[in-house]
Amino acid sequence: MNEESVSYLPVTQHDPATHDSPAVQGIGDRKQIRISGPQDIVEARQKGRIMTQEIGCTPTQSTLVATAISELARNIILYAEHGEITLVKIAGDGKVGLQIIATDKGPGIQNIARAMINGFSTSGGLGLGLPSLKQIADSFTITSKPGQGVRVDMLMWLGDKSGQVKA
């Protein structure tokens, strides 16, 4: 089967995961958390909260980041059993934020466009997870090759370098 990739990046923004843009770059911390059980979800959420606090985010922003991490990690456990969440502090164009990368080697997503429709679920859930993540992210990309896994890249701009957080 062919690899499928769907990107919801604004046309002027580069994907920081590829590090092909000097405008967006990692700054400082990079945390990698192996995900294989509920305790790992808690650890990933905690590390995400700490990183947002270091950036100077509001409690609401920290909660959104923790929610995104939870959803991605839960999907890893539900569909692939194990994988990894990587958190990277980023900066670009006078802004600071967090890049969240979720990877697994599970069965992959057969139809990404369908998975992004509100209400669609293969697990019997509400089908709101991935579409909601796309809404709270400033950029969102899913790459999947059925039978070989999924990579989700999210970028959330959370403030500017002066310490002003995004409302």
N, C-alpha and C positions, 0 to 999 in steps of 0.2 A: 504494500500500500504506500501511497505517497505521503510525504510530510505535508501537514497543513499548518499554516500560520496565519493568524489574524491579528492585526495590529490596530490599536485605537489611539495611536500617537497623533498629536496635532502635526500638520504637515511641516511646520517649521522646526519641530523638535526632533532631536536625534535620540536613539535608544542608548541609554547610558550603559546597558549591559554589554554592548559591543565595544565600549570605550573608543569609539571612532570619532568622537566630537570633543574638541578642546573646551567647548562651552559647558560640558557636564563632566565632572570628575569626582572620583571618590576622595573623601577627606577623612583621614583618621581611621576610626573604627570600622572593622569588617567582622561581623559575627556569623559563624556557620553553626547551625544546630541540626543534628541528625534527628529525624522524626520517625518514631516507630511505635509510639504509644501516647496516651493522654498526658503523662508527666512531661513529655517533650513539648507538647503544646503549651503547657504552663511555662516551661523554661523559655521558649521562643517569645511568648507574650511579654514575660518579664524583661528579657533583653531588649525587646522593641521599646517598651516603656522607658527603660533606662536611657536608651539612645535618644528618644524624643525629649526627655527631660534635659539631657545634656545640650540638645539643640536649643532648648528654651521654649518648647511647645506648651500650649494650653492643655489642661486636663482633657478637654473635648478632643483635641487632636491626638493626644496619646491614646485615648479610648478608640478612636477610629483606626489608628495603626494597629492596636492590639486586636481589634475585631477582624481586620484584614488578615493578620498573621494567623489568628485562630481558624478562620475559614479556609485558608490555604493549607494549613497543617492538618486540619480535619479531613479535607479532601485527599491529602496524601495517604492518611491512614485508611480511609474508607475505600479508596479505589486502588491504591498501590501497595498498601501495608507499610512501606517505609520510603523515605526520601530525605530531602534536606531543605531547610529554609536558610537563606543567606540575607543578612541585613547589612546595608552599606550606607554610611552617611555620605551625602553628596552635596556638591555646590556647583552653581553655574549661573551666569548672568545676574550676579548679586544675590542669589537666593540660596537657601540651604534646605535640605530635605532628606528623605530616606528612600532608598531603593530596596524593594522586597523581591527576592527571587525564590520561587518554589520549584524544585525539580524532583522528579521521580522516574523510575524505570518500570512503571506499571503498564497497564494495557493501553494507555493513551485515550484520547478523546476521538471518537469516530467522526463526529461532525461538530466542529467548534461553533459555527454559526448557529446551529440549533441549540447547543449548550448555552449560548449567550441570550437566549430568549427567556424573559421572565416567565416563571412557572414550569419550565422544562426541567425534568429531573429523571435520572436513571436509577436513583436510589430510593425513590418514594418520598423524598423530602419536598419542600416548598418550591425548589428551583429558583431561589433568589440569590444564592451565593455569588456565583461568577458575575451575573449582571450587576449586582450591588457593588462588587469590587471595582468593576469598570467605572461606575458612577463616582466613587470617592477618589479614584486615582487621577493624577494629571496625565499619566500615560499608562497604557495597559496593553500587554502583548501576550498571546498564548501561542506556543508552538507545540505541536504534537505529531508524533509519528505512531499510528496505531501499532500496538505490540511492543513499542520501544520507549514509551513514556511521554511525559508532559513537562514543559517549562513555562512558567508564568512569570512575567516581569512586570512589576508595578513600580511606578515612581510617584511619590507624593511630595510636592513642595510644601514646606511647613513654615517657612519664615524667610527673612533676609539676613544677610551677614551682620547687620547692625544689631541683631537681637529682636527685631520686630517680627512677631509671628503672624502668619497668614490668618485672617479672620475666618 
